[in-house]
């Protein structure tokens, strides 16, 4: 496929581009800021509908349209900007990509939703764990609300266009490189990570999930949780829940340090299997 990637300079974007190219796909890399190590990248403000229409209509010399879109652009977490700015930027860019793709006959979209839809920060205990796609949506930040709006738009666009496929990847907290430097403090004080049930996913696995989702044949809208196989705290998951969220119902299948965010549906729908643990990164360093 020929895939246009928005937010290609970001943590997940770089991993996804590597995964797509390794699988033989053609990739058009775009971002709002071109990094020094990516001079070939195309500047694209994904919040600007006109720019997105132009990019998806034919960005190269022979005016070839792309076959699919991987939308990773946006403010990637709560905090870097005022709440209203995050909501406006993320909601507008997602609308621009969905609408432009549908108008141009592009029928495959994968985009970055978020685990934050599921209730982060967990000041109030979840109803049960591990969390899955059947868990209630409880967006507590404007960032999370922008993702909720994106998923609702995905459902409606797919209702309007029966052959359209949109996969919303609800990735857990993405770790890469120096992100793992926090591990000693997390292991010493797991309380600091209870806000997302000690969830994480390595950027490499997240990039592979993007590739798998783009290669899948799944008409309609499909939200999928993407997480590591284990928790980040290096402790038994049942013990963590008993200590920090006593009384929460736990599945009988929960064992050892198993993640409290279930990627089982992603395994079923797109063949996602997390391969990288934080332990692998510690050993490499």
Secondary structure, 3 states (H helix, E strand, C coil): CEEEEECCCCHHHHHHHHHHHHCCCEEEEEECCCCCCCCCCEECCCCCHHHHHHHHHCCCCCCCCCCEEEECCCCCCCCCCCHHHHHHHHHHHHHHHHHHHHHCCCCEEEEECCHHHHCCCCCCCCCEECECCCCCCCCCCHHHHHHHHHHHHHHHHHHHCCCCEEEEEEECCEECHHHHHHHHHHHHCHHHHHHHCCCCEEHHHHHHHHHHHHHCCCCEEEEEEECCCECCCCCCHHHHHHHHCCCCEECCCCCCCECCECCHHHHHHHCCCCCCCHHHHHHHC
